Amino acid sequence: VSDDLVIVSILRAGNGMLDGLLKMLPFSRVGHIGIYRDKFIGNTVEYYFRLPEKVKGKKILLADPLIATGNTAVAAIDRLKEYAVGDIRFVSILASPEGVSNLRKHHPDVEIFTLSLERELTEKGYILPGLGDAGDRLYGTKV
């Protein structure tokens, strides 16, 4: 691992991984992308985007604990590529086969690292068996 790495957290849930990643990679700079899947419009909505200065060509470690449909991951990667960043690696805890397939379809150059590939998605786009909404679990909220 080089010391020229930017960890980008997909808000909110990605922040739950941030402290651990920074303990392993303390030399990293940090960026944030606030993006979520809106169930009413059936698309992703970006509400915050902040990267460190001079990210062109820099390696990116994109963190979000879940890859469910993959739409949020795809949208976040689309935005990062607008800044001509270098290699992107996606780090998650759980992923669905559908989400991984969607991410690979849109960004075959992005490596995916996950701890577990789960069974499938529910009709609402949650991972089965999964754990529900990671941000809600992490912060004790329910929408």
C-alpha positions in Angstrom: 0.0 0.0 0.0 1.4 3.4 -0.9 1.2 6.4 1.3 -0.7 8.3 -1.5 -4.2 6.9 -0.7 -7.6 8.6 -0.2 -10.3 6.8 1.7 -13.7 8.0 0.6 -16.6 7.2 2.9 -20.2 6.9 1.5 -22.2 8.7 4.1 -23.7 7.7 6.6 -22.9 4.1 6.9 -19.4 4.3 5.4 -18.3 6.4 8.4 -18.8 3.3 10.6 -15.8 1.8 8.7 -13.7 4.9 8.6 -12.0 4.7 12.1 -10.9 1.1 11.5 -9.6 1.9 8.0 -7.6 4.9 9.3 -6.1 2.8 12.1 -4.8 0.5 9.4 -3.9 3.2 7.0 -3.1 6.3 9.1 -1.3 8.1 6.3 -4.5 8.3 4.2 -6.5 11.4 3.5 -10.3 11.3 3.7 -13.1 12.3 1.5 -16.9 12.0 1.8 -19.8 11.4 -0.6 -23.3 11.8 0.7 -25.5 9.8 -1.5 -28.6 7.6 -1.0 -31.1 5.6 -2.9 -34.4 7.4 -2.9 -37.2 4.8 -2.9 -39.8 7.4 -4.2 -37.9 8.4 -7.3 -36.2 5.1 -7.8 -32.8 6.7 -8.2 -29.8 7.9 -6.2 -29.6 11.4 -4.7 -26.3 13.2 -3.9 -26.4 15.7 -1.1 -22.8 16.1 -0.2 -19.4 15.7 -2.0 -16.0 16.7 -0.6 -12.6 15.3 -1.6 -9.2 16.4 -0.4 -7.2 18.7 -2.7 -5.2 17.2 -5.6 -6.9 13.8 -6.0 -6.2 13.5 -9.7 -4.5 10.1 -10.2 -4.7 9.2 -6.5 -5.7 5.7 -5.4 -9.1 5.6 -3.8 -10.5 3.2 -1.2 -14.3 3.6 -1.4 -16.0 2.4 1.8 -19.6 1.4 2.4 -20.6 -1.5 4.5 -23.2 -2.8 2.1 -23.5 -3.3 -1.6 -27.2 -4.0 -2.1 -28.5 -2.9 -5.5 -25.1 -1.4 -6.3 -26.7 1.8 -7.5 -25.2 4.0 -4.8 -21.8 2.5 -5.4 -22.1 3.1 -9.2 -23.2 6.7 -8.7 -20.3 7.4 -6.2 -17.8 5.9 -8.6 -19.2 7.9 -11.5 -18.6 11.1 -9.4 -15.1 10.1 -8.4 -14.1 9.4 -12.0 -15.2 13.0 -12.9 -12.2 14.0 -10.8 -9.8 11.7 -12.8 -8.8 9.8 -9.7 -6.6 6.7 -10.1 -7.4 3.1 -9.2 -10.6 2.7 -7.2 -11.1 -0.2 -4.8 -14.5 -0.7 -3.1 -14.5 -2.1 0.4 -17.7 -3.5 2.0 -18.8 -6.0 4.7 -21.8 -7.5 2.9 -22.8 -7.6 -0.7 -25.5 -9.1 -2.8 -24.9 -11.0 -6.1 -27.1 -8.4 -7.9 -25.2 -5.5 -6.5 -21.8 -6.9 -7.4 -23.0 -7.7 -10.9 -24.4 -4.1 -11.3 -21.2 -2.6 -10.1 -19.1 -4.8 -12.3 -21.3 -4.0 -15.3 -20.8 -0.3 -14.9 -17.3 -0.2 -13.6 -15.4 -3.4 -14.5 -12.1 -1.7 -13.6 -13.1 -1.3 -9.9 -11.9 -4.1 -7.6 -14.4 -5.2 -4.9 -13.4 -6.4 -1.5 -16.2 -7.8 0.7 -16.4 -10.1 3.7 -19.5 -11.9 2.6 -21.5 -12.4 -0.5 -25.1 -12.9 0.7 -28.0 -14.8 -1.0 -30.1 -12.2 -2.7 -32.1 -9.0 -2.4 -35.6 -8.5 -1.1 -38.3 -6.8 -3.2 -37.3 -3.5 -1.4 -33.7 -3.9 -2.3 -32.3 -5.1 1.0 -29.8 -7.9 1.3 -31.0 -11.3 2.5 -30.3 -12.4 5.1 -28.4 -9.1 5.6 -28.9 -6.8 8.5 -31.3 -4.0 7.3 -30.1 -0.5 6.7 -26.5 -0.2 8.0 -26.8 3.5 8.7 -29.9 3.0 10.8 -28.2 0.2 12.8 -25.1 2.2 13.3 -26.8 5.4 14.4 -30.0 4.0 16.0 -32.3 5.7 13.6 -35.3 4.5 11.5 -36.7 6.2 8.5 
